[in-house]
């Protein structure tokens, strides 16, 4: 699917996503919203790959390729892409919360 709605779980760019397995977090260390997601991943004891992105949004080409926008955090869980911290936190709790 090539459409994108902010804060919605969607499937995007299958060629890029086929290479990705497990949890990946597109992250900016100074981003408060990214920290919220990192903290939840830590509490849930989930392993993930943290991908640091450039500070300048225009240089976040990989984020755009995966999610159709330049903002972080973006969480990729296999073929699922989430791009809003509230949606990511709810997804993590619903999907992985009972395992902790």
C-alpha positions as CSV (number, residue, x, y, z in Angstrom):
1,X,0.0,0.0,0.0
2,X,1.4,3.4,-0.8
3,X,-1.1,5.5,1.2
4,X,-0.1,6.8,4.7
5,X,-2.2,8.0,7.6
6,X,-0.4,9.4,10.6
7,X,-0.6,7.2,13.6
8,X,-2.1,4.2,11.8
9,X,-0.7,0.8,11.5
10,X,-0.2,-0.1,7.9
11,X,1.8,-2.2,5.4
12,X,4.3,-0.3,3.3
13,X,7.0,-0.9,0.8
14,X,7.2,-4.7,0.9
15,X,10.6,-4.9,-0.8
16,X,12.1,-2.9,2.1
17,X,10.2,-4.8,4.8
18,X,11.1,-8.2,3.5
19,X,14.6,-7.6,4.6
20,X,13.6,-6.7,8.1
21,X,12.9,-9.3,10.8
22,X,12.1,-8.7,14.5
23,X,11.6,-5.3,16.1
24,X,13.4,-2.3,14.8
25,X,13.1,1.2,16.3
26,X,14.0,4.2,14.2
27,X,15.2,6.5,17.0
28,X,16.7,9.9,17.8
29,X,18.4,9.8,21.1
30,X,17.3,13.3,22.1
31,X,13.6,12.6,21.2
32,X,11.3,12.4,24.2
33,X,8.8,10.3,22.3
34,X,11.5,7.8,21.2
35,X,12.6,7.6,24.9
36,X,9.0,6.6,25.9
37,X,9.1,3.8,23.4
38,X,12.7,2.7,24.4
39,X,11.6,2.6,28.0
40,X,8.5,0.5,27.2
41,X,10.7,-2.0,25.2
42,X,13.0,-2.2,28.2
43,X,10.2,-2.8,30.7
44,X,8.8,-5.5,28.4
45,X,12.3,-7.0,28.1
46,X,12.1,-7.0,24.3
47,X,15.1,-7.2,22.1
48,X,15.2,-4.8,19.2
49,X,17.5,-3.1,16.8
50,X,17.8,0.6,17.4
51,X,18.5,2.6,14.3
52,X,19.7,6.1,15.0
53,X,18.4,8.6,12.5
54,X,19.9,12.1,11.6
55,X,18.6,15.1,13.5
56,X,17.5,16.8,10.3
57,X,14.3,15.3,9.1
58,X,15.2,15.8,5.4
59,X,18.1,13.3,5.8
60,X,15.9,10.5,7.2
61,X,15.6,8.7,3.9
62,X,15.3,5.2,5.4
63,X,12.5,6.4,7.8
64,X,10.6,7.7,4.8
65,X,11.2,4.5,2.8
66,X,9.8,2.5,5.6
67,X,6.9,4.7,6.9
68,X,6.1,7.3,4.3
69,X,7.0,10.2,6.6
70,X,10.1,11.6,8.3
71,X,9.1,11.7,12.0
72,X,10.3,9.3,14.7
73,X,9.7,7.1,16.6
74,X,8.9,4.5,14.0
75,X,8.6,0.8,15.1
76,X,8.8,-2.0,12.6
77,X,7.7,-5.4,13.8
78,X,8.1,-7.8,10.8
79,X,5.7,-6.4,8.2
80,X,3.9,-4.0,10.6
81,X,4.9,-0.4,10.7
82,X,3.8,2.1,13.4
83,X,4.8,5.7,13.4
84,X,3.2,7.3,16.4
85,X,4.4,6.8,20.0
86,X,0.9,6.4,21.4
87,X,0.1,3.7,18.7
88,X,3.5,2.1,19.3
89,X,3.0,1.9,23.1
90,X,-0.5,0.5,22.8
91,X,0.7,-2.1,20.2
92,X,3.6,-3.2,22.4
93,X,1.3,-3.6,25.4
94,X,-1.3,-5.5,23.4
95,X,1.1,-7.7,21.5
96,X,3.9,-8.3,24.1
97,X,2.6,-7.1,27.4
98,X,1.3,-10.4,28.7
99,X,4.7,-12.0,28.1
100,X,6.4,-10.0,30.8
